[in-house]
Amino acid sequence: MQAGTFSPADEALREAVELLEQRKTELQGIRGLVKEGLDDLDSGNYEDFTDESLRELFDGVESRGRQRLTAERRP
């Protein structure tokens, strides 16, 4: 960090605490999603994919992404 980026030192501490709180919140969200996924597995609430169904899924995602990019590039 360059000298003088934060002045005084308490600003640096506030920024560090804010970043830590942000990370903590993000991790809690990720943990919640993982727990939700594991709960779904335990309850049998999931979908098995075949090579063909995954290809269809990926093709659909790619197609929608290309459409979105095309739409965003139009004036």
Residue frames relative to the residue before (quaternion, step in Angstrom):
aa qw qx qy qz dx dy dz
M 1.0000 0.0000 0.0000 0.0000 0.00 0.00 0.00
Q 0.4521 -0.6882 0.4967 0.2744 3.56 -0.96 0.83
A 0.5354 -0.5962 0.4821 0.3543 3.52 -1.14 0.66
G 0.7864 0.3185 -0.2355 0.4741 3.56 -0.98 0.83
T 0.4446 0.6901 -0.4681 0.3272 3.60 1.20 -0.02
F 0.7666 0.1337 -0.0733 0.6237 3.56 1.07 -0.81
S 0.1255 0.7641 -0.6296 0.0641 3.52 -0.93 0.82
P 0.5771 -0.2905 -0.7485 0.1493 1.68 -1.40 1.97
A 0.7812 -0.3688 0.2442 0.4405 3.54 -1.35 -0.03
D 0.6149 0.5647 -0.3685 0.4089 3.62 1.02 -0.64
E 0.5750 0.5609 -0.3878 0.4520 3.61 1.16 -0.43
A 0.6337 0.5221 -0.3219 0.4714 3.56 1.03 -0.81
L 0.6596 0.5021 -0.3047 0.4690 3.58 0.95 -0.83
R 0.6353 0.5220 -0.3282 0.4649 3.58 0.98 -0.81
E 0.6528 0.5102 -0.3082 0.4676 3.56 0.96 -0.90
A 0.6518 0.5168 -0.3117 0.4592 3.59 0.95 -0.87
V 0.6600 0.4953 -0.3081 0.4735 3.59 0.93 -0.87
E 0.6400 0.5256 -0.3251 0.4565 3.58 0.98 -0.82
L 0.6606 0.4968 -0.3038 0.4738 3.58 0.97 -0.84
L 0.6397 0.5144 -0.3240 0.4703 3.58 1.01 -0.76
E 0.6487 0.5066 -0.3156 0.4722 3.59 0.98 -0.80
Q 0.6193 0.5333 -0.3360 0.4682 3.59 1.03 -0.78
R 0.6698 0.4952 -0.2961 0.4674 3.56 0.88 -0.97
K 0.6337 0.5337 -0.3269 0.4546 3.58 0.99 -0.84
T 0.6544 0.5083 -0.3020 0.4713 3.58 0.96 -0.88
E 0.6509 0.5094 -0.3111 0.4692 3.58 0.95 -0.87
L 0.6627 0.5039 -0.3057 0.4621 3.58 0.93 -0.86
Q 0.6233 0.5288 -0.3417 0.4637 3.58 1.02 -0.74
G 0.6398 0.5232 -0.3166 0.4654 3.58 1.03 -0.80
I 0.6569 0.5015 -0.3014 0.4756 3.57 0.96 -0.88
R 0.6447 0.5168 -0.3212 0.4627 3.57 0.95 -0.86
G 0.6344 0.5338 -0.3235 0.4559 3.57 1.02 -0.77
L 0.6610 0.4984 -0.3023 0.4725 3.57 0.98 -0.84
V 0.6369 0.5139 -0.3268 0.4728 3.58 1.00 -0.80
K 0.6510 0.5084 -0.3156 0.4671 3.59 0.92 -0.89
E 0.6377 0.5257 -0.3239 0.4606 3.57 0.96 -0.86
G 0.6628 0.5022 -0.3024 0.4658 3.58 0.97 -0.86
L 0.6634 0.4960 -0.3044 0.4703 3.56 0.96 -0.84
D 0.6247 0.5275 -0.3325 0.4701 3.57 1.04 -0.75
D 0.6319 0.5234 -0.3274 0.4685 3.58 1.03 -0.79
L 0.6421 0.5147 -0.3257 0.4656 3.58 0.96 -0.83
D 0.6596 0.5198 -0.3071 0.4477 3.58 0.91 -0.93
S 0.7313 0.4165 -0.2375 0.4851 3.58 1.00 -0.78
G 0.5189 -0.6563 0.4097 0.3637 3.59 1.26 -0.04
N 0.5020 0.6545 -0.4109 0.3884 3.55 1.29 0.25
Y 0.4836 0.6182 -0.4794 0.3926 3.54 0.26 1.29
E 0.3577 -0.7259 0.5490 0.2090 3.52 -1.30 0.29
D 0.3284 -0.7140 0.5829 0.2063 3.54 -0.93 0.92
F 0.1937 -0.7796 0.5866 0.1032 3.55 -0.96 0.85
T 0.2785 -0.7114 0.6189 0.1826 3.49 -1.18 0.70
D 0.6859 -0.4402 0.3488 0.4627 3.58 -1.24 0.12
E 0.6686 0.5099 -0.2980 0.4519 3.57 0.97 -0.87
S 0.6881 0.4703 -0.3002 0.4639 3.60 0.86 -0.89
L 0.6187 0.5202 -0.3483 0.4746 3.61 1.08 -0.60
R 0.6270 0.5272 -0.3364 0.4645 3.59 0.98 -0.80
E 0.6481 0.5088 -0.3134 0.4721 3.60 0.96 -0.86
L 0.6394 0.5218 -0.3192 0.4659 3.57 0.98 -0.84
F 0.6889 0.4793 -0.2806 0.4658 3.59 0.82 -1.00
D 0.6350 0.5250 -0.3304 0.4604 3.58 1.00 -0.80
G 0.6519 0.5157 -0.3105 0.4611 3.57 1.00 -0.81
V 0.6412 0.5100 -0.3186 0.4768 3.57 0.99 -0.85
E 0.6569 0.5098 -0.3085 0.4619 3.57 0.91 -0.92
S 0.6580 0.5190 -0.3084 0.4500 3.57 0.91 -0.91
R 0.6749 0.4801 -0.2956 0.4761 3.59 0.90 -0.90
G 0.6328 0.5300 -0.3308 0.4575 3.58 1.04 -0.72
R 0.6531 0.5005 -0.3099 0.4764 3.57 0.97 -0.85
Q 0.6379 0.5198 -0.3278 0.4641 3.60 0.98 -0.79
R 0.6539 0.5123 -0.3115 0.4615 3.56 0.95 -0.86
L 0.6541 0.5092 -0.3097 0.4658 3.60 0.94 -0.87
T 0.6423 0.5185 -0.3193 0.4655 3.57 0.97 -0.85
A 0.6637 0.5034 -0.2991 0.4653 3.57 0.93 -0.89
E 0.6721 0.5000 -0.3006 0.4560 3.61 0.97 -0.79
R 0.6728 0.5063 -0.2942 0.4521 3.59 1.10 -0.62
R 0.5695 0.5863 -0.3884 0.4255 3.57 1.21 -0.34
P 0.4881 -0.6862 0.4578 0.2851 3.58 -0.98 0.85
